[in-house]
């Protein structure tokens, strides 16, 4: 059974970044001049999360070494 992660944001400028990270915009609501953006994405398996964390560590080391 597919499991999901959910995220709520009020920052429209982060939409592109979240899309690149696999987040899907599912709803937009407005209340008292505040716009709320609701996102979801499939929950990553443990092996995929570990791989992503390792990749981020390597990239951080490369960037820091420059």
MODELLER restraints for C-alpha pairs under 7 A, 6 or more apart:
rsr = mdl.restraints
at = mdl.atoms
rsr.add(forms.Gaussian(group=physical.xy_distance, feature=features.Distance(at['CA:3:A'], at['CA:42:A']), mean=6.07, stdev=0.5))
rsr.add(forms.Gaussian(group=physical.xy_distance, feature=features.Distance(at['CA:3:A'], at['CA:43:A']), mean=5.47, stdev=0.5))
rsr.add(forms.Gaussian(group=physical.xy_distance, feature=features.Distance(at['CA:4:A'], at['CA:40:A']), mean=6.47, stdev=0.5))
rsr.add(forms.Gaussian(group=physical.xy_distance, feature=features.Distance(at['CA:4:A'], at['CA:41:A']), mean=5.67, stdev=0.5))
rsr.add(forms.Gaussian(group=physical.xy_distance, feature=features.Distance(at['CA:4:A'], at['CA:42:A']), mean=4.56, stdev=0.5))
rsr.add(forms.Gaussian(group=physical.xy_distance, feature=features.Distance(at['CA:4:A'], at['CA:43:A']), mean=4.82, stdev=0.5))
rsr.add(forms.Gaussian(group=physical.xy_distance, feature=features.Distance(at['CA:5:A'], at['CA:40:A']), mean=5.54, stdev=0.5))
rsr.add(forms.Gaussian(group=physical.xy_distance, feature=features.Distance(at['CA:5:A'], at['CA:41:A']), mean=5.44, stdev=0.5))
rsr.add(forms.Gaussian(group=physical.xy_distance, feature=features.Distance(at['CA:5:A'], at['CA:42:A']), mean=6.13, stdev=0.5))
rsr.add(forms.Gaussian(group=physical.xy_distance, feature=features.Distance(at['CA:5:A'], at['CA:43:A']), mean=5.43, stdev=0.5))
rsr.add(forms.Gaussian(group=physical.xy_distance, feature=features.Distance(at['CA:6:A'], at['CA:39:A']), mean=5.74, stdev=0.5))
rsr.add(forms.Gaussian(group=physical.xy_distance, feature=features.Distance(at['CA:6:A'], at['CA:40:A']), mean=4.50, stdev=0.5))
rsr.add(forms.Gaussian(group=physical.xy_distance, feature=features.Distance(at['CA:6:A'], at['CA:41:A']), mean=6.79, stdev=0.5))
rsr.add(forms.Gaussian(group=physical.xy_distance, feature=features.Distance(at['CA:7:A'], at['CA:38:A']), mean=6.01, stdev=0.5))
rsr.add(forms.Gaussian(group=physical.xy_distance, feature=features.Distance(at['CA:7:A'], at['CA:39:A']), mean=5.08, stdev=0.5))
rsr.add(forms.Gaussian(group=physical.xy_distance, feature=features.Distance(at['CA:7:A'], at['CA:40:A']), mean=6.25, stdev=0.5))
rsr.add(forms.Gaussian(group=physical.xy_distance, feature=features.Distance(at['CA:8:A'], at['CA:36:A']), mean=6.80, stdev=0.5))
rsr.add(forms.Gaussian(group=physical.xy_distance, feature=features.Distance(at['CA:8:A'], at['CA:37:A']), mean=5.65, stdev=0.5))
rsr.add(forms.Gaussian(group=physical.xy_distance, feature=features.Distance(at['CA:8:A'], at['CA:38:A']), mean=4.70, stdev=0.5))
rsr.add(forms.Gaussian(group=physical.xy_distance, feature=features.Distance(at['CA:8:A'], at['CA:39:A']), mean=6.22, stdev=0.5))
rsr.add(forms.Gaussian(group=physical.xy_distance, feature=features.Distance(at['CA:9:A'], at['CA:36:A']), mean=5.81, stdev=0.5))
rsr.add(forms.Gaussian(group=physical.xy_distance, feature=features.Distance(at['CA:9:A'], at['CA:37:A']), mean=5.14, stdev=0.5))
rsr.add(forms.Gaussian(group=physical.xy_distance, feature=features.Distance(at['CA:9:A'], at['CA:38:A']), mean=6.64, stdev=0.5))
rsr.add(forms.Gaussian(group=physical.xy_distance, feature=features.Distance(at['CA:10:A'], at['CA:35:A']), mean=5.74, stdev=0.5))
rsr.add(forms.Gaussian(group=physical.xy_distance, feature=features.Distance(at['CA:10:A'], at['CA:36:A']), mean=4.82, stdev=0.5))
rsr.add(forms.Gaussian(group=physical.xy_distance, feature=features.Distance(at['CA:10:A'], at['CA:37:A']), mean=5.97, stdev=0.5))
rsr.add(forms.Gaussian(group=physical.xy_distance, feature=features.Distance(at['CA:22:A'], at['CA:41:A']), mean=6.08, stdev=0.5))
rsr.add(forms.Gaussian(group=physical.xy_distance, feature=features.Distance(at['CA:23:A'], at['CA:39:A']), mean=5.85, stdev=0.5))
rsr.add(forms.Gaussian(group=physical.xy_distance, feature=features.Distance(at['CA:23:A'], at['CA:40:A']), mean=5.48, stdev=0.5))
rsr.add(forms.Gaussian(group=physical.xy_distance, feature=features.Distance(at['CA:23:A'], at['CA:41:A']), mean=4.89, stdev=0.5))
rsr.add(forms.Gaussian(group=physical.xy_distance, feature=features.Distance(at['CA:24:A'], at['CA:39:A']), mean=5.24, stdev=0.5))
rsr.add(forms.Gaussian(group=physical.xy_distance, feature=features.Distance(at['CA:24:A'], at['CA:40:A']), mean=5.33, stdev=0.5))
rsr.add(forms.Gaussian(group=physical.xy_distance, feature=features.Distance(at['CA:24:A'], at['CA:41:A']), mean=6.02, stdev=0.5))
rsr.add(forms.Gaussian(group=physical.xy_distance, feature=features.Distance(at['CA:25:A'], at['CA:37:A']), mean=6.96, stdev=0.5))
rsr.add(forms.Gaussian(group=physical.xy_distance, feature=features.Distance(at['CA:25:A'], at['CA:38:A']), mean=5.88, stdev=0.5))
rsr.add(forms.Gaussian(group=physical.xy_distance, feature=features.Distance(at['CA:25:A'], at['CA:39:A']), mean=4.46, stdev=0.5))
rsr.add(forms.Gaussian(group=physical.xy_distance, feature=features.Distance(at['CA:25:A'], at['CA:40:A']), mean=6.75, stdev=0.5))
rsr.add(forms.Gaussian(group=physical.xy_distance, feature=features.Distance(at['CA:26:A'], at['CA:38:A']), mean=5.65, stdev=0.5))
rsr.add(forms.Gaussian(group=physical.xy_distance, feature=features.Distance(at['CA:26:A'], at['CA:39:A']), mean=5.37, stdev=0.5))
rsr.add(forms.Gaussian(group=physical.xy_distance, feature=features.Distance(at['CA:26:A'], at['CA:40:A']), mean=6.83, stdev=0.5))
rsr.add(forms.Gaussian(group=physical.xy_distance, feature=features.Distance(at['CA:27:A'], at['CA:37:A']), mean=6.12, stdev=0.5))
rsr.add(forms.Gaussian(group=physical.xy_distance, feature=features.Distance(at['CA:27:A'], at['CA:38:A']), mean=5.11, stdev=0.5))
rsr.add(forms.Gaussian(group=physical.xy_distance, feature=features.Distance(at['CA:28:A'], at['CA:35:A']), mean=6.95, stdev=0.5))
rsr.add(forms.Gaussian(group=physical.xy_distance, feature=features.Distance(at['CA:28:A'], at['CA:36:A']), mean=5.63, stdev=0.5))
rsr.add(forms.Gaussian(group=physical.xy_distance, feature=features.Distance(at['CA:28:A'], at['CA:37:A']), mean=4.76, stdev=0.5))
rsr.add(forms.Gaussian(group=physical.xy_distance, feature=features.Distance(at['CA:28:A'], at['CA:38:A']), mean=6.20, stdev=0.5))
rsr.add(forms.Gaussian(group=physical.xy_distance, feature=features.Distance(at['CA:29:A'], at['CA:35:A']), mean=5.73, stdev=0.5))
rsr.add(forms.Gaussian(group=physical.xy_distance, feature=features.Distance(at['CA:29:A'], at['CA:36:A']), mean=5.14, stdev=0.5))
rsr.add(forms.Gaussian(group=physical.xy_distance, feature=features.Distance(at['CA:29:A'], at['CA:37:A']), mean=6.75, stdev=0.5))
rsr.add(forms.Gaussian(group=physical.xy_distance, feature=features.Distance(at['CA:30:A'], at['CA:36:A']), mean=5.99, stdev=0.5))
